[in-house]
Amino acid sequence: MGFINFLMELLRDPRTAIAGWIAMGPAYAYGFIFLIIFIETGVVFMPFLPGDSLLFAAGFFAHEPASGLDIIHLLLLVWMAAVVGDQCNFFIGHFFGKRIIASGKIKAMTPERIAKSEAFLDKWGHLAIFLGRFFPFIRTFVPFLAGVGGMKWHSFVLFNILGGVTWSTGFVLLGYFFGGIPVVQEHFELLIVGIVLVSVIPTAVGLLRAKFGKKQAA
């Protein structure tokens, strides 16, 4: 239950979660931020972690001198977490992907989400590795399915680095430059909900279109 409560609090209010980590010491904050971003991008059965909102909140704290977080160190950290996470996910897909899918044990990996991610890969090719970073669930499944599908590692790694650095930098700097604005601070929780909704909407729309498209075909 402790782990479940930790995840629920993180999803509900990442700013409070990071504040708690900072209270333990900046090293703990850096460590937990790295871990969450790495797990969301690198562990295929945990795509629901709040990567976008966590990066935004981390950028907000990096702007506050009292937090002990440094923007340069934070950027280096999230770059590494995002790139290494996707790389691990790619190798998991390459070596174990078919057995994992066949087992059906990963509940988050529904047939609809797999189909959506595969369609995304088919449409955009290697560029899907870069673009997929900006869509929850898809950013977790795309590197995994790229590994399953036998994409060449040297092709994957270039778009992995470009996508990981662009995605993580964008959300951190948004929090860094805009998180301190009074109106943003007053409505921080609503903003986080907005970030989550904006991130999820394209995925939800795609899943609904795929679902109703199947019904019409039937």
C-alpha positions as CSV (number, residue, x, y, z in Angstrom):
1,M,0.0,0.0,0.0
2,G,2.9,2.3,0.7
3,F,4.1,2.2,-2.9
4,I,0.5,2.6,-4.2
5,N,0.1,5.7,-2.0
6,F,3.4,7.0,-3.3
7,L,2.3,6.7,-6.9
8,M,-1.1,8.2,-6.2
9,E,0.5,11.3,-4.5
10,L,2.9,11.6,-7.3
11,L,0.1,11.5,-9.9
12,R,-2.0,13.9,-8.0
13,D,0.5,16.6,-7.0
14,P,4.1,16.1,-8.3
15,R,5.1,19.5,-6.8
16,T,4.4,18.3,-3.3
17,A,6.2,15.0,-4.0
18,I,9.3,16.8,-5.1
19,A,9.1,19.2,-2.2
20,G,9.2,16.1,0.1
21,W,12.2,14.7,-1.7
22,I,14.0,18.1,-1.4
23,A,13.3,18.1,2.3
24,M,15.3,14.9,2.5
25,G,18.2,16.5,0.6
26,P,18.8,17.6,-3.0
27,A,20.5,14.3,-3.7
28,Y,17.3,12.4,-2.9
29,A,15.3,14.8,-5.1
30,Y,17.7,14.2,-8.0
31,G,17.6,10.5,-7.4
32,F,13.8,10.2,-7.4
33,I,13.4,12.4,-10.4
34,F,15.9,10.3,-12.3
35,L,14.2,7.1,-11.2
36,I,10.7,8.2,-12.2
37,I,11.7,9.4,-15.6
38,F,13.8,6.3,-16.2
39,I,11.0,3.9,-15.2
40,E,8.3,5.7,-17.2
41,T,10.5,5.5,-20.4
42,G,12.3,2.3,-19.7
43,V,9.9,-0.1,-18.0
44,V,7.1,-1.1,-20.3
45,F,4.6,-2.0,-17.6
46,M,4.6,1.5,-15.9
47,P,3.6,3.9,-18.7
48,F,1.2,5.8,-16.4
49,L,3.9,7.7,-14.4
50,P,3.6,11.5,-14.8
51,G,6.7,12.3,-16.8
52,D,5.5,15.6,-18.3
53,S,4.2,17.1,-15.1
54,L,7.1,15.9,-13.0
55,L,9.6,17.6,-15.4
56,F,7.6,20.8,-15.3
57,A,7.5,20.7,-11.5
58,A,11.2,19.9,-11.3
59,G,12.0,22.9,-13.5
60,F,9.9,25.1,-11.2
61,F,12.0,24.0,-8.2
62,A,15.3,24.5,-10.1
63,H,14.3,28.2,-10.4
64,E,14.1,28.5,-6.6
65,P,17.6,28.9,-5.0
66,A,16.4,27.6,-1.7
67,S,15.5,24.2,-3.3
68,G,19.1,23.2,-3.8
69,L,18.4,22.0,-7.3
70,D,20.6,23.4,-10.1
71,I,19.1,23.8,-13.6
72,I,22.2,22.5,-15.4
73,H,22.5,19.4,-13.1
74,L,18.8,18.8,-13.5
75,L,18.9,18.9,-17.3
76,L,21.9,16.6,-17.4
77,L,20.1,14.2,-15.1
78,V,16.8,14.1,-17.0
79,W,18.6,13.8,-20.4
80,M,20.4,10.7,-19.1
81,A,17.2,9.2,-17.6
82,A,15.2,9.7,-20.7
83,V,17.8,8.4,-23.1
84,V,19.0,5.5,-21.0
85,G,15.4,4.6,-20.2
86,D,14.3,4.3,-23.8
87,Q,17.5,2.4,-24.7
88,C,16.7,-0.2,-22.0
89,N,13.1,-0.4,-23.2
90,F,14.4,-1.0,-26.8
91,F,16.6,-3.9,-25.6
92,I,13.8,-5.4,-23.5
93,G,11.6,-5.4,-26.6
94,H,14.4,-6.8,-28.7
95,F,15.3,-9.7,-26.5
96,F,12.1,-10.5,-24.6
97,G,9.3,-8.5,-26.3
98,K,7.5,-11.3,-28.1
99,R,7.4,-13.5,-25.0
100,I,6.1,-10.5,-22.9
101,I,3.3,-9.7,-25.4
102,A,2.3,-13.4,-25.7
103,S,2.1,-13.8,-21.9
104,G,-0.6,-11.1,-21.6
105,K,0.6,-10.3,-18.1
106,I,1.2,-6.6,-18.7
107,K,-2.3,-5.2,-18.2
108,A,-1.2,-1.7,-19.4
109,M,-0.3,-3.3,-22.7
110,T,-3.8,-3.6,-24.1
111,P,-4.3,-4.7,-27.7
112,E,-5.6,-1.2,-28.5
113,R,-2.5,0.5,-27.2
114,I,-0.2,-1.9,-29.0
115,A,-2.1,-1.3,-32.2
116,K,-2.0,2.4,-31.7
117,S,1.8,2.3,-31.1
118,E,2.4,0.0,-34.0
119,A,0.3,2.3,-36.3
120,F,2.4,5.2,-35.1
121,L,5.6,3.4,-35.9
122,D,4.3,2.4,-39.3
123,K,3.3,5.9,-40.2
124,W,6.3,7.8,-39.0
125,G,9.1,5.2,-39.2
126,H,12.3,6.2,-37.3
127,L,10.8,9.6,-36.7
128,A,8.2,7.9,-34.4
129,I,11.0,7.4,-31.8
130,F,11.3,11.2,-31.7
131,L,7.7,12.2,-31.9
132,G,6.5,9.4,-29.6
133,R,8.2,11.2,-26.7
134,F,5.4,13.7,-26.5
135,F,2.6,11.2,-26.1
136,P,2.0,9.3,-22.8
137,F,1.8,5.5,-23.1
138,I,3.1,5.8,-26.7
139,R,6.5,7.0,-25.5
140,T,6.7,3.9,-23.4
141,F,5.5,1.4,-26.0
142,V,7.2,2.8,-29.1
143,P,10.8,1.9,-28.1
144,F,9.7,-1.5,-26.9
145,L,7.9,-2.3,-30.1
146,A,10.8,-0.9,-32.1
147,G,12.9,-3.5,-30.4
148,V,10.3,-6.2,-31.1
149,G,10.2,-5.2,-34.7
150,G,13.9,-5.5,-35.2
151,M,14.7,-1.8,-35.8
152,K,18.5,-1.3,-36.2
153,W,20.1,-0.1,-33.0
154,H,22.2,2.6,-34.7
155,S,19.0,4.0,-36.3
156,F,17.1,3.9,-33.0
157,V,19.8,5.6,-30.9
158,L,20.0,8.8,-32.9
159,F,16.3,9.5,-32.7
160,N,16.3,8.3,-29.1
161,I,18.8,11.0,-28.1
162,L,17.1,13.7,-30.1
163,G,13.7,12.9,-28.7
164,G,14.8,12.4,-25.1
165,V,16.8,15.6,-24.9
166,T,14.1,17.7,-26.7
167,W,11.2,16.4,-24.6
168,S,12.9,16.6,-21.2
169,T,14.5,20.0,-21.9
170,G,11.2,21.5,-23.1
171,F,9.1,20.6,-20.0
172,V,11.9,21.4,-17.5
173,L,12.5,24.9,-19.1
174,L,8.7,25.5,-19.2
175,G,8.6,25.0,-15.4
176,Y,11.9,26.9,-14.9
177,F,10.8,30.1,-16.7
178,F,7.0,30.0,-16.1
179,G,6.5,28.1,-12.9
180,G,7.4,31.1,-10.8
181,I,4.7,33.4,-12.3
182,P,2.3,34.3,-9.5
183,V,-0.8,33.2,-11.4
184,V,0.9,29.8,-12.2
185,Q,1.8,29.3,-8.6
186,E,-1.7,30.1,-7.4
187,H,-3.2,27.5,-9.8
188,F,-0.3,25.1,-10.0
189,E,-2.4,22.0,-9.4
190,L,-4.9,23.0,-12.1
191,L,-2.0,23.6,-14.5
192,I,-0.6,20.1,-13.7
193,V,-4.0,18.6,-14.5
194,G,-4.0,20.6,-17.7
195,I,-0.6,19.3,-18.7
196,V,-1.7,15.7,-18.0
197,L,-5.0,16.2,-20.0
198,V,-3.2,17.9,-23.0
199,S,-0.7,15.0,-23.0
200,V,-3.3,12.3,-22.8
201,I,-5.9,13.7,-25.2
202,P,-4.1,12.7,-28.4
203,T,-3.7,9.2,-27.2
204,A,-7.3,9.0,-26.0
205,V,-8.6,10.3,-29.3
206,G,-6.5,7.8,-31.2
207,L,-7.8,4.9,-29.1
208,L,-11.4,6.0,-29.5
209,R,-11.0,6.3,-33.3
210,A,-9.4,2.9,-33.5
211,K,-12.2,1.4,-31.4
212,F,-15.1,2.9,-33.3
213,G,-13.3,2.2,-36.6
214,K,-13.2,-1.5,-35.7
215,K,-16.9,-1.4,-34.9
216,Q,-17.8,0.3,-38.2
217,A,-15.6,-2.3,-40.1
218,A,-17.5,-5.1,-38.3
